Amino acid sequence: MAYVNGSSYRFIISPSKGIYNIQSNASSIVRTNQIPEHITIDAGTMGYQIVFGGNGNVQKAGTLYLKTGKEEYKLVVQVGAGRFYIKKL
């Protein structure tokens, strides 16, 4: 979305509210979704926000941890190019 529109977007997770949303550079909310109750998210080194620049690159690299019942995953956001991967722990 950021790359296509040439504008910054923020992916913001609010675990206390049980939601995540996408905001445009103008701080208007583009989309809001519920986080399923069985999923918990821990900030890791990333915090609870991923910012994509207008070229599609991420502003900051880092990790987030996702737990779904008995399974745990690590989401790793890599520097540049907006790439990420998910690893089962």
C-alpha positions, -999 to +999 in steps of 0.1 A: +000+000+000+028+024+009+047+016-023+017+018-045+005+051-031+040+066-026+030+076+009+040+064+044+018+041+064+019+028+099+009-007+111+000-002+148-008-030+172-028-021+204-027-053+225-045-037+254-074-029+231-072-062+212-069-044+178-044-034+151-048-007+125-032+009+095-028+046+095-019+068+065+007+095+068-021+120+076-029+099+107-063+089+093-071+052+100-073+032+068-083-001+084-089-015+119-091-052+128-096-073+159-068-095+172-083-129+178-086-136+215-063-167+213-034-147+199-011-126+221+016-103+207+048-092+225+068-062+213+102-077+211+127-052+198+102-037+173+077-022+196+041-022+185+045-002+153+059-008+119+063+022+096+065+018+059+079+047+038+065+057+005+091+035-013+079+005+006+109+003+030+105-001+067+118+026+090+131+003+117+140-034+118+133-057+147+112-085+160+077-092+174+066-124+191+032-140+185+017-167+206-013-188+196-022-213+223+008-237+226+027-224+195+050-194+194+063-175+164+089-147+159+082-121+132+114-106+120+112-073+100+144-068+080+161-035+072+151-020+038+127-033+012+099-039+037+107-076+039+099-098+068+097-135+077+080-156+104+098-184+123+082-210+145+099-213+178 
